[in-house]
């Protein structure tokens, strides 16, 4: 799966899962903090728009392989900056001698190794596992894209298992262990929220009917194969000096690793302008 497909799938998943929550709107007085946040969002949007225009301009000068490498490197820089910022905002600092390993499991949970101070390790894990940051899910996807650059194909079954589990958690507060198929191949063991999703999937008036049908079909496929027979998504990264480091690959995307194998002079010049 290339970067463009990944972006489309991620966008589709986010929109589907947000729509499926079906929360009632709550009227509330707009606070000053919300106004400031809105203004900040406008500023960020302008920055994003400028970055998008720059990317479009660069895209016209690059072939497909170059643009994938460029996107991966830029995504790495965003992850580095956001992780550093999150740790800093929580009052956590790491010395140059502290070399961590971050392990991400199929539930997007990040486990930290390489630090003797148990309290500090727990604090780091709490920051990295903040649901709003989505670091776990983002690191899983990022690792798969790095893997593809190293000739490691995407494990589609593992991805589908992860995808339907995330779907169940979002729309019904369930996991794969909570549901099964009966003798006629129908989903059982859910709850009222999942029942509403199933009903919406066959409602011709529902805007989400097709999307729910697709997700429920994937869910049935995973249940039919047996979730325990399908590998979980996982990823591991080194983390040192404020930088994520790829492990066990020949083409890494930290600045030091990239310099070791990238011999494209044009691309190096472009990345140098971006802070390489």
N, C-alpha and C positions, 0 to 999 in steps of 0.2 A: 504494500500500500504506500503510494507516494505521499509527499507532503500535502499536495492539493486535496487528495482524497481524505487524508487525515483531518484537515481543517473542515472540510464539508461534513464529515461524520461527527466531529466534535460539535460543530454548530448545530447539526440536526439533533444530536443527543441532548444538548443543553436546552434547546427550544422545546423538545418533546417533554423532557422531564419537568421543566418549569411549568409548562401548560398543564401537565397531568396532576400537579399538586392540588388544584381545585380549591385553593384557600379563598375564603370570603374576604372581600375588600373591607378594610377597617378605616373609618374616617378619623383623622387625627389632625391636630393643629400642627402646622409646619414650624419646626423649631429653627432657631438661628443656625444651629449646627447643620441642619438639613440644607439650608440655603447656601451655606459655605460649601458643603459637600457638592451641591448642584453646580456651583460656580467652578469648583475644582474639576468636576467632571467635564464641564464645557472646555476648560483649559486643556485637560488631558485629551479630549476629543480633537481639538485643533492640532495638538502635537501628533496624535495618531494619524490624522489626515495628512499632515506634512510628511510623516514617515512613510505613509502609503504611497504618496506621490513619488517620493524618492525611490521606493522599492519598484514602482512601475517603470521609472526611468532606468534603474539598474537592470531590470528584467529584460529590457530591450537590448542590453549589451551582453547578456549572458546566455549560455546554452542551459539546457535543463539540469545537467549535473552541477554546473557552477551555482545555479540559483538554489538548488537543494542544499548545497554545502553552506551557502550564504545564509539561508533561512535557519539552518540548524545552529550555526554559530551565533546568530542574533538571538535565537531562542535561549541558547545557553547563557548569553550575557544577561538577558532578562531574568532568568531563573537565579543566576548568581546574585544580581542586584536585589531582587525581591527577598531572597532568603537572608542575605546580609542585613537588609533593612528590617525584616521581621525580628531577627535576633537582637539587633541593636535597640529596637523599640522596646524590647522586653528586658533590656539591661544586661544582655549576655554578650560577652566578648571572648574571643578565642585567640590564643597566642599563635605565633607562627609555628610553634613546635607541636601544637595539638592537631593531629591528623586523624580525622574521623572517617568512619565508613557508615553510609546511610543505606539501609536495606528497606525496600518497599515491597509489601506483600499484595496479594490479590484483592485485599479490602482497602487498598490505598493507604494502609497504615505504615508509618515510617519508624523503624527501630534504629537506634544509634549505637555504634560500637566504637571503641578506641579512646574512651575517656574514663578515668578512674573515679572521678568525683561523681557519685551516684546521683546526688541532688542536682548537680548541673546537667547531667545526662537527661534526667527526667524533665528538667526545664526546657532543654533543647527539643526533646521529643514533643512536649506539649505545644511548643511554638510551631514546629513543622507539621503537626497533625491538626492544626486549626482548620476546621471545615471550610471556612470562608476563603482560605488561601489556596486550597486544592493542590498543594504541593505534591501529595502522593500520586494522584491521578496524572498530573502533568509530568512527573518524573518517569512514570511508567511509559507514557506515550513518547517522551523524549528518548528514553533508552531504546525503544523499538526502532525509532528513526535512525539512531546511531548504529544500531544493529544492522539495519538495511544497508547502510553505507559500508559495512564490513562484510556484506554478503550473507547476513543472517536473515532469513525470511521471517515475516510476521507469522506468529502462531495464531491462525484465525480462530481455531476452536477455543483457545485460551482467552482470546479477545472477546468472543461471543459470550463465553461463560461470564466474564467480568461485566460485560455490557448488560446482560439480562439481570444479573445480581444487583447492579446499580439501579436499574429500572425498577425492580421490585422494592428496593429500599426507599426510593424516592416516592413512588406512587402509592405504596401500601405499608411502608415501614417493615417489610419482610425481607428474608433472605432465601436463597435457594433451598436451604435446609428446612424451610417451613412449608414448602409446596411439593407436590408430586403429581403423577398422572394416574388416573383410575384405569379400569380395564378397557374402557372405550376411548382412552386417549385424551380425556378432559382433565383440566387442571383442578386439583383439589387441595384442601388445607390452607386456603387463603383466608381473607377476612372481608369485611364489608367494603373496604376501599378497593381491594382487588376486584371484587364482584362488580363494582361500578365501572372499572376499567374494562372488564370483559363485556359488560352490557354496552358500553360506549363503542366497543370495537365492531359490534353488529348493528349499530344504530345508523341508518343512512343519513340522518340529520346531524350527526356528530362530525365536527370538523377534524376530529382526531381519529376517526374510525380506521382509516388506512394505516396511520402510524401505529396505533395500538395493535392492529392485526399483524403488522410486521413484527413488532416486539413479542407478541404472544406466540407467534410461530417460532421465533428464535428460542423463546423460553421452552416450548414443547420439545424442540430439537435437543436442547441441552438436557432436559429431564429424561428424554428417551435414551440418550447416550449414557446418561448417568454422570452427574456432576463430579463424583469422586474419581471417575476414569479420565477426566480432562484436567490437564495441568493448570495451575493458577498462573496468572501473570505475576512477574516479579522483576525486580531490578536492584542493582547495587551500584553505588557511586562512592568514590573517595571524596572527601571534602577537607580542603586545607587552604589556608590563606585567603579565605573568602571565595574559593573557586571549587566548583564541582569537577571531579576528575574521573574519566571513564576507566573502567577496570576490565582487564582481559580482552582488549580489542587492539588491533593494530592501527586503526584510525580513530584517535580520540579527538574531542572537540574542546578541551581546555586549551588555553592559549599556547602553553608549552607543548602539548601533544600535537596540536595542529601544525606548529612549526616544524615538527619532525617528519611529517609525511606530505604536506601540501607543497607541490612544486609548480603550481599555476601562478605565474608572476602577476597577471592581471587580477586574479582573485585575491592574492596576498595584498596587493595595493589597495583594493577596495576594503578588505577587512582591516588593514592598517589604519585607514581613515575612520573606521568604526571603533578603534581602540585596541586592535590586536597588538 
